[in-house]
Amino acid sequence: MATETLRESLLGIGAELLLRSGLSRMLLRAADRWTIHERGGLRFPPVRKRSRPCYQILLYHRVSDDGDPYFGGVPVELFRTQMEVLSGFFTVLPLETVVDSARRGDLPPNAVAITFDDGYRDNYSNAFPILKQFQLPATVFLATGPTDSRVPLWHDRVFHAFRRTRAESLTVNGKEFRLDTLEHKLLALRALLEHLRSSDPVRREAEIARVTREFGSEAELPTTDRMLGWPEIQEMQEGNITFGAHTVTHPILTRMSAREARDEIVRSKSSIEEKLGRPVVSFAYPNGTRADFDEPIKRALKDAGFECAVTTIWGTNHSETDPYELHRVQLWGSNPALSSLRLGWHKFTA
């Protein structure tokens, strides 16, 4: 662990020196034009010119210093530094603009879009002032249930139960998990979320009811003041923030009937359009892995008038990427300079 930490520190120092020297801009530009072409068993694969430019979509959920171990966020000052680096070395565009630019073949160098999922209030209180400071656009994908009806999302009810419980163990899908330490609780939480995401809504609700009952928190619900309200959303829209749909209740769409899935998609879109008075054309799949959407879901999005949809599948995008299967990446690590160069390297090897 100490060796890994030292390695990360040395890499971070090197990345900061590259940023200051201007060499990083050249490297990022090269990643826009060239890519590693893996062929056969060559140890050092050759480099070839790209046939088409690519772009990246960044994924965030929360920006917060609360240190919540169950569903925390990017620390505020780290987010600020990340945005500062992005504004200096990347071309940050609204999601809809970058998708359309790629389609038309006029994508600018180092194009990036910033996105947030779910619609947590700290997107307004912590992220929005920083985005305004650096004049950066972003897209927030709203799960509209908490905003419209003040009903918490199902995963927030699970996180809340884990924060409050004093239970000693939990059985998930036939396996017992200890809850005596934070590490053990996080292992149990991971297993429970995986189980819930594989369940249809009826089984999911029954399982959440069981867990909250065993945890002694069946009468408690997390407050929805952690989520954005329409006044904040309207103010953000006026400040260069676009809003996309993320369903109403954040279900796994492939675990529902086709009718239920269409209802979740259409109602979230209609709610945002009614409140904001503008078309909603972008969508984010809840959870967003390959198992969480399929061709019927994509057809439902097209029929509803969506022009693109983002996943949580890691990768870059280009003009021939299916606009309803857009990949996203994260600025991982505590050093924004190193994270930004990693973005360039990932694009170079994509």
VOFI-360706 format. One line per field, with one value per residue (C-alpha): residue number from 1; residue in three letters; x, y, z negated. Coordinates in nm, 3 decimals. Each point is the difference from the previous one (the first is absolute). Example, Ala and Ser with C-alpha at 12.3 -4.5 7.8 and 13.67 -1.06 7.14 Angstrom:
BEGIN
seq (1/2);
type (ala/ser);
xx (1.230/0.137);
yy (-0.450/0.344);
zz (-0.780/0.066);
//
This chain:
BEGIN
seq (1/2/3/4/5/6/7/8/9/10/11/12/13/14/15/16/17/18/19/20/21/22/23/24/25/26/27/28/29/30/31/32/33/34/35/36/37/38/39/40/41/42/43/44/45/46/47/48/49/50/51/52/53/54/55/56/57/58/59/60/61/62/63/64/65/66/67/68/69/70/71/72/73/74/75/76/77/78/79/80/81/82/83/84/85/86/87/88/89/90/91/92/93/94/95/96/97/98/99/100/101/102/103/104/105/106/107/108/109/110/111/112/113/114/115/116/117/118/119/120/121/122/123/124/125/126/127/128/129/130/131/132/133/134/135/136/137/138/139/140/141/142/143/144/145/146/147/148/149/150/151/152/153/154/155/156/157/158/159/160/161/162/163/164/165/166/167/168/169/170/171/172/173/174/175/176/177/178/179/180/181/182/183/184/185/186/187/188/189/190/191/192/193/194/195/196/197/198/199/200/201/202/203/204/205/206/207/208/209/210/211/212/213/214/215/216/217/218/219/220/221/222/223/224/225/226/227/228/229/230/231/232/233/234/235/236/237/238/239/240/241/242/243/244/245/246/247/248/249/250/251/252/253/254/255/256/257/258/259/260/261/262/263/264/265/266/267/268/269/270/271/272/273/274/275/276/277/278/279/280/281/282/283/284/285/286/287/288/289/290/291/292/293/294/295/296/297/298/299/300/301/302/303/304/305/306/307/308/309/310/311/312/313/314/315/316/317/318/319/320/321/322/323/324/325/326/327/328/329/330/331/332/333/334/335/336/337/338/339/340/341/342/343/344/345/346/347/348/349/350);
type (met/ala/thr/glu/thr/leu/arg/glu/ser/leu/leu/gly/ile/gly/ala/glu/leu/leu/leu/arg/ser/gly/leu/ser/arg/met/leu/leu/arg/ala/ala/asp/arg/trp/thr/ile/his/glu/arg/gly/gly/leu/arg/phe/pro/pro/val/arg/lys/arg/ser/arg/pro/cys/tyr/gln/ile/leu/leu/tyr/his/arg/val/ser/asp/asp/gly/asp/pro/tyr/phe/gly/gly/val/pro/val/glu/leu/phe/arg/thr/gln/met/glu/val/leu/ser/gly/phe/phe/thr/val/leu/pro/leu/glu/thr/val/val/asp/ser/ala/arg/arg/gly/asp/leu/pro/pro/asn/ala/val/ala/ile/thr/phe/asp/asp/gly/tyr/arg/asp/asn/tyr/ser/asn/ala/phe/pro/ile/leu/lys/gln/phe/gln/leu/pro/ala/thr/val/phe/leu/ala/thr/gly/pro/thr/asp/ser/arg/val/pro/leu/trp/his/asp/arg/val/phe/his/ala/phe/arg/arg/thr/arg/ala/glu/ser/leu/thr/val/asn/gly/lys/glu/phe/arg/leu/asp/thr/leu/glu/his/lys/leu/leu/ala/leu/arg/ala/leu/leu/glu/his/leu/arg/ser/ser/asp/pro/val/arg/arg/glu/ala/glu/ile/ala/arg/val/thr/arg/glu/phe/gly/ser/glu/ala/glu/leu/pro/thr/thr/asp/arg/met/leu/gly/trp/pro/glu/ile/gln/glu/met/gln/glu/gly/asn/ile/thr/phe/gly/ala/his/thr/val/thr/his/pro/ile/leu/thr/arg/met/ser/ala/arg/glu/ala/arg/asp/glu/ile/val/arg/ser/lys/ser/ser/ile/glu/glu/lys/leu/gly/arg/pro/val/val/ser/phe/ala/tyr/pro/asn/gly/thr/arg/ala/asp/phe/asp/glu/pro/ile/lys/arg/ala/leu/lys/asp/ala/gly/phe/glu/cys/ala/val/thr/thr/ile/trp/gly/thr/asn/his/ser/glu/thr/asp/pro/tyr/glu/leu/his/arg/val/gln/leu/trp/gly/ser/asn/pro/ala/leu/ser/ser/leu/arg/leu/gly/trp/his/lys/phe/thr/ala);
xx (0.000/0.283/0.175/-0.322/-0.051/0.357/-0.044/-0.323/0.169/0.293/-0.234/-0.203/0.310/0.097/-0.349/0.003/0.338/-0.137/-0.299/0.222/0.244/-0.264/0.103/-0.327/-0.195/0.207/-0.059/-0.373/-0.011/0.190/-0.253/-0.269/0.173/0.176/-0.074/0.190/-0.080/0.031/0.102/0.104/0.233/0.215/0.145/0.000/-0.309/0.031/-0.176/-0.244/-0.198/-0.361/-0.263/-0.237/0.036/-0.134/-0.140/-0.053/-0.294/0.079/-0.224/-0.072/-0.270/0.069/0.244/0.025/0.232/-0.236/0.222/-0.299/0.154/-0.315/-0.059/0.243/0.115/0.303/0.142/-0.082/0.355/0.104/-0.296/0.103/0.353/-0.131/-0.217/0.291/0.214/-0.284/-0.060/0.368/0.075/-0.328/-0.289/-0.300/-0.330/-0.363/-0.074/-0.248/0.248/0.289/-0.216/-0.127/0.350/0.134/-0.287/0.069/0.376/0.107/0.101/0.249/0.326/-0.020/-0.377/-0.158/-0.353/-0.072/-0.299/-0.158/-0.246/-0.304/-0.036/0.151/-0.028/0.377/0.012/-0.157/0.165/0.354/0.051/-0.205/0.199/0.323/-0.138/-0.110/0.342/0.169/-0.294/-0.042/-0.322/-0.129/-0.297/-0.189/-0.210/-0.301/-0.182/-0.315/-0.180/0.162/-0.045/-0.362/-0.138/0.273/0.025/0.362/0.172/0.018/0.378/-0.004/-0.232/0.258/0.291/-0.202/-0.074/0.370/0.091/-0.244/0.013/0.141/-0.076/0.282/-0.054/-0.201/-0.090/0.009/-0.111/0.071/0.341/0.055/0.209/0.138/-0.064/0.244/0.237/-0.036/0.193/-0.243/-0.298/0.131/0.042/-0.359/-0.124/0.175/-0.156/-0.344/0.006/0.106/-0.287/-0.253/0.108/-0.059/-0.354/-0.325/-0.163/-0.238/0.278/0.228/-0.253/-0.070/0.373/0.052/-0.295/0.160/0.337/-0.139/-0.214/0.301/0.202/-0.272/-0.050/-0.322/-0.180/0.280/0.052/0.294/-0.091/-0.032/0.168/0.318/-0.153/-0.044/-0.326/-0.154/0.108/0.366/-0.044/-0.149/0.284/0.258/-0.163/0.047/0.367/0.100/-0.108/-0.207/-0.236/-0.057/-0.229/0.102/-0.344/-0.236/0.096/0.344/-0.101/0.207/-0.196/0.076/-0.153/-0.339/-0.273/0.023/-0.303/0.148/0.333/-0.166/-0.200/0.317/0.169/-0.288/-0.113/0.349/0.039/-0.344/0.052/0.325/-0.137/-0.309/0.201/0.283/-0.184/0.254/0.043/0.185/0.204/0.262/-0.043/0.213/-0.071/-0.030/0.311/0.097/0.185/-0.044/-0.262/-0.211/-0.126/-0.084/-0.137/-0.366/0.106/0.197/-0.302/-0.216/0.245/-0.006/-0.380/-0.013/0.216/0.338/0.302/0.269/0.048/0.301/0.114/0.257/0.206/0.358/0.133/0.024/-0.247/0.018/-0.229/-0.086/-0.072/-0.365/-0.151/-0.217/0.303/0.238/0.295/0.114/0.317/0.097/0.281/0.129/0.279/0.078/0.232/-0.196/0.310/0.070/-0.368/-0.013/0.305/-0.157/-0.303/0.232/0.179/-0.328/-0.110/0.339/-0.040/-0.373);
yy (0.000/0.241/-0.078/0.063/0.332/0.109/-0.099/0.201/0.302/-0.011/-0.038/0.294/0.220/-0.098/0.077/0.346/0.074/-0.104/0.230/0.296/-0.069/-0.010/-0.350/-0.140/0.208/-0.156/-0.350/0.055/0.134/-0.306/-0.226/0.177/-0.085/-0.330/-0.332/-0.315/-0.269/-0.339/-0.259/-0.359/-0.059/0.311/0.113/0.364/0.039/0.257/0.335/0.092/0.310/0.005/-0.045/0.218/0.226/-0.116/0.161/-0.088/0.038/0.042/-0.159/0.146/-0.057/0.213/0.281/0.015/0.009/-0.203/-0.310/-0.232/-0.350/-0.148/0.251/0.286/0.250/0.167/0.247/0.359/0.132/-0.303/0.064/0.365/-0.096/-0.259/0.266/0.243/-0.257/-0.087/0.365/0.051/-0.313/-0.135/0.129/-0.044/-0.006/-0.076/-0.369/0.059/0.227/-0.244/-0.288/0.213/0.131/-0.356/-0.098/0.296/-0.063/0.335/-0.112/0.244/-0.127/-0.174/0.022/-0.090/0.013/0.007/-0.195/-0.065/-0.280/-0.002/0.369/0.046/0.345/0.032/0.024/0.343/0.103/-0.125/-0.080/0.275/0.297/-0.162/-0.071/0.364/0.117/-0.176/0.056/-0.372/-0.160/-0.328/-0.235/-0.128/-0.313/0.024/-0.288/0.206/-0.193/0.177/0.340/-0.049/-0.209/0.026/-0.381/-0.113/-0.214/-0.366/-0.006/0.304/-0.195/-0.282/0.237/0.162/-0.337/-0.090/0.334/-0.053/-0.373/-0.168/-0.349/-0.251/-0.186/-0.007/-0.288/0.081/-0.260/-0.280/0.127/0.152/0.317/0.139/0.367/0.055/0.229/0.258/-0.228/-0.285/0.233/0.117/-0.360/-0.074/0.316/-0.090/-0.346/0.136/0.262/-0.263/-0.221/0.284/0.108/-0.351/-0.006/0.121/0.298/-0.213/-0.230/0.301/0.181/-0.314/-0.048/0.364/-0.032/-0.308/0.168/0.319/-0.208/-0.204/0.320/0.158/0.287/-0.104/0.310/0.234/0.153/0.211/0.363/0.114/0.333/-0.169/0.020/0.296/0.194/0.171/0.353/-0.112/-0.189/0.306/0.220/-0.250/-0.012/0.375/-0.053/-0.225/-0.332/-0.239/-0.257/-0.349/-0.280/-0.285/-0.163/0.076/-0.256/-0.117/-0.360/-0.243/0.025/-0.351/-0.144/0.151/-0.063/0.196/0.207/0.087/0.095/0.227/0.164/0.074/0.145/0.213/0.133/0.120/0.173/0.163/0.125/0.177/0.146/0.133/0.169/0.138/0.074/-0.156/-0.337/-0.275/-0.204/-0.178/-0.296/-0.192/-0.368/-0.075/-0.195/0.007/-0.328/-0.218/-0.206/0.306/0.088/-0.186/0.059/0.036/0.262/0.187/-0.008/0.140/0.289/0.074/-0.015/0.244/0.252/-0.050/0.059/-0.160/-0.210/-0.050/-0.318/-0.063/-0.214/0.126/0.139/0.276/0.089/0.103/0.067/-0.368/-0.072/-0.093/0.324/-0.215/-0.180/0.285/-0.086/0.199/0.033/0.144/0.232/-0.252/0.062/0.288/0.188/0.185/0.051/-0.373/-0.079/0.228/-0.161/-0.339/0.117/0.078/-0.333/-0.189/0.174/-0.072/-0.372/-0.018);
zz (0.000/-0.089/0.329/0.193/-0.182/0.078/0.363/0.023/-0.159/0.241/0.297/-0.127/-0.025/0.352/0.129/-0.160/0.155/0.339/-0.042/-0.085/0.281/0.273/0.110/-0.129/0.252/0.276/-0.140/-0.028/0.355/0.118/-0.172/0.202/0.328/-0.062/-0.165/-0.087/0.254/-0.164/0.253/-0.057/-0.292/0.039/-0.326/0.106/0.218/0.280/0.002/0.272/0.089/-0.114/0.268/-0.206/-0.306/-0.335/-0.312/-0.365/-0.237/-0.370/-0.263/-0.344/-0.260/-0.307/-0.083/-0.378/-0.299/-0.221/0.024/0.017/0.027/0.155/0.279/-0.021/0.257/0.150/-0.256/0.090/0.036/0.204/0.232/0.028/0.102/0.246/0.165/0.011/0.182/0.237/0.083/0.082/0.202/0.139/0.208/-0.229/0.187/-0.088/0.052/0.281/0.178/-0.018/0.128/0.288/0.082/0.022/0.228/0.232/-0.002/-0.150/-0.349/-0.163/-0.157/-0.339/-0.016/-0.334/-0.146/-0.374/-0.137/-0.340/-0.079/-0.233/-0.088/-0.346/-0.158/-0.037/0.380/-0.059/-0.327/0.069/0.369/0.167/-0.144/0.119/0.346/0.021/-0.117/0.292/0.239/0.062/0.124/-0.142/0.019/-0.306/0.047/-0.230/-0.163/-0.039/-0.274/-0.299/0.166/0.100/-0.288/-0.268/-0.004/-0.056/0.260/-0.098/-0.026/-0.232/-0.231/-0.003/-0.071/-0.279/-0.159/-0.002/-0.156/-0.288/-0.068/-0.306/0.128/-0.029/0.327/0.322/0.229/0.371/0.252/-0.247/-0.112/-0.343/-0.036/-0.323/-0.076/-0.286/0.194/0.276/0.235/-0.063/0.042/0.337/0.115/-0.104/0.169/0.325/-0.001/-0.086/0.278/0.252/-0.114/0.012/0.347/0.129/-0.142/0.150/-0.180/-0.211/-0.128/-0.048/-0.219/-0.203/-0.060/-0.100/-0.242/-0.154/-0.040/-0.152/-0.236/-0.115/-0.033/-0.213/0.245/0.174/-0.130/0.106/0.343/0.109/0.056/0.359/-0.072/0.123/0.350/0.234/-0.006/0.302/-0.105/-0.005/0.326/0.172/-0.126/0.122/0.343/0.026/-0.089/0.292/-0.152/0.213/-0.150/0.132/-0.118/-0.231/-0.054/-0.289/-0.267/0.126/0.082/0.203/0.323/0.124/-0.319/0.079/0.253/0.323/-0.102/-0.340/0.155/0.257/-0.278/-0.202/0.309/0.124/-0.338/-0.095/0.337/-0.016/-0.355/0.084/0.323/-0.177/-0.275/0.215/0.323/0.232/0.174/-0.187/0.248/-0.213/-0.233/-0.251/-0.068/-0.374/-0.102/0.367/0.049/0.308/-0.186/-0.083/0.348/0.320/0.349/-0.111/-0.258/0.266/0.232/-0.280/-0.039/0.373/0.005/-0.293/0.187/-0.164/0.222/-0.217/-0.314/-0.227/-0.174/-0.273/0.238/-0.002/0.327/0.257/0.274/0.366/0.293/0.047/-0.367/-0.047/-0.142/-0.229/-0.146/-0.079/-0.225/-0.302/-0.208/-0.336/-0.113/-0.250/-0.248/-0.233/0.239/0.273/0.217/0.005/0.052/0.303/0.157/-0.068/0.199/0.288/-0.032/-0.014/0.318/0.162/-0.069/0.085);
//
